[in-house]
Structure formats: structure tokens, C-alpha cells
Amino acid sequence: KTDMPEEAVPPRPPEKINTIEELYMTGLRLEQFYNPSYNPEPYYLEALKRDPDDYRVNTALGLMKLKSGYYEQAEKHLQKAVTRITNNYTKPRDGEAYYYLGLCQKFQENNDEAYKNLYQATWSQSFHSAAYYQLAELACLKQNYSEAIQHLDRSLSTNINHTKASNLKAALLRLTGKPELAIELASSVRE
């Protein structure tokens, strides 16, 4: 016989939660298990009252703002996260804040800064494929198709099933006078 799981308990108000970590985890849980009765933002904001530069909270809030299209607000939080995690020349364990900061800047057409931050995200296994794909799109905007293909090759090196990267590469192969390779790649994606 399997016991029933414990009943989910509504979170305490943000000001009643003791630690920044608990506030962060509560906000994260509220995002993951969406309930219109509870908004994660007050939990993140309470955490930032206690430590305005907290990496995890600024990253989470920046991503939340990015998804909602509030790019300037997202950029401020993500920049704080990157500044905190790289303090004193520290190399972050993952490229999450760099990736989302670069994406945010790309959406605002600040492509030079976006390129720098997305490139920083490429060293992280978790964001390697996605970041190189975004760099390829930026290269396409400059009509630098050979650079874009190189970025796509790197993207596909860690995620061979990245359909968007394969499709973009097929289109670029066609544009650069390699229709046979383009058809071969497009066919393999279709299969």
C-alpha cells in the first residue's frame, strides 16, 4: 500500500520567511507549480530587500521578467546576477545568467553586448548548444554566414537533435551555394 503524499501547504507571507534561500525556493516552487492565487515575485523582492545582489534571486527574477517581455527590468536583474557571480574574477559554475542576459540584450537589439554575454554562456555545458545557436542568429543578422555555420556546428556538437540549428544550417548551406548538403541535412532532419 502506498501512503498518500502530504497535502500541499500554502506558503507563508514573504516577510514571515526567515532566510533568503527559503524565499528563493518558495518563489521557484510557485513558478513551477503555477497557482493564480500566489505570485512568486513578492518572495523574490523580499529576498532582494535582504540581499540586493543575490545571484539566484536576481537570475530567477530576471528570467521571469524576460519571459514577460520586460526586457529593461530583466537586464538589470541579470546584470546584477552576472556581476555577483563573477566578483573577484570568479568563473561561474554555469552560464545561466550570461545566457539570459545575452538573450535579453538580443531582444533589445543590443547585439554587441548580447554577443559577449552569449559567448560567455557557451563554456557552460548546459547552455553550450543554445548559446551557439543564438550567436549564429546574430551572425546571420550581419550576413556573416560562414561564421553562423561555424556557430551552428558547435551548437550541434553538443545537441545533434537541435532541430532549429539544423534547419538554420540547411538554409545557410543553400544560401552559400551548397544545395546538395542543404538537401541532405534537411532530409535527415525530416526523418
C-alpha positions as CSV (number, residue, x, y, z in Angstrom):
1,K,0.0,0.0,0.0
2,T,1.3,3.5,-0.9
3,D,0.7,6.3,1.5
4,M,-0.9,9.4,0.2
5,P,1.5,12.4,-0.2
6,E,1.3,15.2,2.3
7,E,-1.2,17.9,1.5
8,A,0.4,21.0,-0.2
9,V,0.6,23.8,2.3
10,P,0.2,27.4,1.1
11,P,3.4,29.5,1.6
12,R,3.7,31.9,4.4
13,P,3.8,35.6,3.6
14,P,7.2,36.7,2.4
15,E,8.0,38.8,5.4
16,K,7.4,35.7,7.7
17,I,10.0,33.6,5.9
18,N,13.4,33.6,7.7
19,T,16.0,33.1,5.0
20,I,16.8,34.3,1.5
21,E,17.2,30.7,0.5
22,E,13.6,29.9,1.7
23,L,12.3,32.9,-0.1
24,Y,14.1,31.9,-3.3
25,M,12.8,28.3,-3.0
26,T,9.3,29.5,-2.3
27,G,9.3,31.8,-5.4
28,L,10.8,29.0,-7.5
29,R,8.1,26.5,-6.3
30,L,5.4,29.0,-7.1
31,E,6.7,29.4,-10.6
32,Q,7.0,25.7,-11.1
33,F,3.5,24.8,-9.8
34,Y,1.6,27.8,-11.1
35,N,-1.4,28.8,-9.0
36,P,-3.1,32.1,-9.8
37,S,-3.6,32.8,-6.1
38,Y,0.1,33.1,-5.4
39,N,2.6,35.3,-7.1
40,P,6.3,34.4,-6.8
41,E,7.5,38.0,-7.3
42,P,6.9,39.2,-3.7
43,Y,9.1,36.4,-2.4
44,Y,11.9,37.3,-4.8
45,L,11.5,41.0,-3.9
46,E,11.7,40.3,-0.2
47,A,14.8,38.3,-0.7
48,L,16.4,41.2,-2.7
49,K,15.5,43.6,0.2
50,R,17.7,41.4,2.3
51,D,20.5,41.0,-0.3
52,P,20.0,43.1,-3.4
53,D,22.8,41.3,-5.3
54,D,21.8,37.7,-4.6
55,Y,22.7,35.7,-7.7
56,R,20.0,33.1,-7.6
57,V,17.2,35.5,-6.9
58,N,18.3,38.1,-9.5
59,T,18.6,35.3,-12.1
60,A,15.1,34.0,-11.3
61,L,13.5,37.4,-11.3
62,G,15.4,38.4,-14.4
63,L,14.2,35.3,-16.2
64,M,10.6,35.9,-15.0
65,K,10.8,39.5,-16.4
66,L,12.4,38.3,-19.6
67,K,9.5,35.8,-20.2
68,S,7.0,38.6,-19.6
69,G,8.7,40.9,-22.1
70,Y,10.0,43.4,-19.5
71,Y,13.5,43.5,-21.1
72,E,14.9,46.5,-19.3
73,Q,13.9,45.2,-15.9
74,A,15.2,41.7,-16.8
75,E,18.5,43.1,-17.9
76,K,19.0,45.0,-14.6
77,H,18.5,41.8,-12.6
78,L,20.5,39.6,-14.9
79,Q,23.4,42.1,-14.9
80,K,23.4,42.1,-11.1
81,A,23.5,38.3,-11.1
82,V,26.5,38.3,-13.5
83,T,28.3,40.9,-11.5
84,R,27.8,38.9,-8.3
85,I,28.8,35.6,-9.7
86,T,31.9,37.0,-11.4
87,N,33.1,39.1,-8.5
88,N,36.8,38.9,-7.9
89,Y,37.3,37.1,-11.2
90,T,35.3,34.1,-10.2
91,K,34.2,31.8,-13.0
92,P,30.5,30.8,-12.5
93,R,29.6,27.1,-12.5
94,D,27.0,27.5,-15.2
95,G,26.2,30.1,-17.9
96,E,22.5,30.7,-17.0
97,A,22.7,34.3,-16.1
98,Y,25.1,35.1,-19.0
99,Y,22.7,33.3,-21.4
100,Y,19.6,35.0,-20.3
101,L,21.3,38.4,-20.1
102,G,22.6,37.9,-23.7
103,L,19.1,36.9,-24.9
104,C,17.6,39.9,-23.2
105,Q,20.1,42.2,-24.9
106,K,19.5,40.5,-28.2
107,F,15.7,41.2,-27.9
108,Q,16.6,44.8,-27.3
109,E,18.8,44.8,-30.4
110,N,21.9,45.5,-28.3
111,N,23.7,42.9,-30.4
112,D,27.3,43.7,-29.4
113,E,26.7,43.2,-25.7
114,A,24.4,40.2,-26.5
115,Y,27.3,38.6,-28.4
116,K,29.7,39.0,-25.5
117,N,27.3,37.5,-22.9
118,L,26.1,34.7,-25.1
119,Y,29.7,33.8,-25.9
120,Q,30.4,33.7,-22.2
121,A,27.5,31.2,-21.8
122,T,29.0,28.8,-24.4
123,W,31.6,27.4,-22.0
124,S,28.7,26.0,-19.9
125,Q,27.6,22.5,-21.0
126,S,24.0,23.4,-20.0
127,F,23.9,26.4,-22.3
128,H,26.5,25.5,-25.0
129,S,24.1,24.5,-27.7
130,A,21.5,27.2,-27.1
131,A,24.1,29.9,-26.8
132,Y,25.9,29.0,-30.0
133,Y,22.5,28.9,-31.8
134,Q,21.8,32.4,-30.6
135,L,25.3,33.5,-31.8
136,A,24.6,32.0,-35.2
137,E,21.4,34.1,-35.4
138,L,23.4,37.2,-34.6
139,A,26.0,36.3,-37.3
140,C,23.1,36.0,-39.7
141,L,21.9,39.5,-38.9
142,K,25.3,40.7,-40.1
143,Q,25.1,38.4,-43.1
144,N,28.2,36.6,-41.9
145,Y,27.0,33.2,-43.0
146,S,30.3,31.3,-42.7
147,E,30.6,32.4,-39.0
148,A,27.0,31.4,-38.5
149,I,27.6,27.9,-39.9
150,Q,30.6,27.6,-37.5
151,H,28.4,28.5,-34.6
152,L,25.8,26.1,-35.7
153,D,28.4,23.3,-36.0
154,R,29.4,24.0,-32.4
155,S,25.7,24.1,-31.3
156,L,25.1,20.7,-33.0
157,S,28.3,19.2,-31.5
158,T,26.5,19.0,-28.1
159,N,22.9,18.6,-29.2
160,I,22.7,16.8,-32.5
161,N,18.8,16.9,-32.2
162,H,18.7,20.7,-32.1
163,T,16.1,21.0,-34.9
164,K,16.2,24.8,-35.2
165,A,20.0,24.7,-35.5
166,S,19.9,22.0,-38.2
167,N,17.2,23.9,-40.1
168,L,19.1,27.2,-40.0
169,K,22.3,25.4,-41.1
170,A,20.4,23.8,-44.1
171,A,19.1,27.3,-45.1
172,L,22.6,28.8,-44.8
173,L,24.1,25.9,-46.8
174,R,21.6,26.7,-49.6
175,L,22.4,30.4,-49.4
176,T,26.1,29.8,-49.6
177,G,25.9,27.7,-52.8
178,K,25.9,24.2,-51.3
179,P,22.4,22.9,-52.2
180,E,23.3,19.2,-52.1
181,L,24.5,19.5,-48.5
182,A,21.4,21.6,-47.6
183,I,19.1,18.9,-49.0
184,E,21.0,16.1,-47.3
185,L,20.8,17.9,-43.9
186,A,17.1,18.9,-44.4
187,S,16.2,15.3,-45.3
188,S,17.9,14.0,-42.2
189,V,16.0,16.5,-40.0
190,R,12.7,15.4,-41.7
191,E,13.5,11.8,-41.0
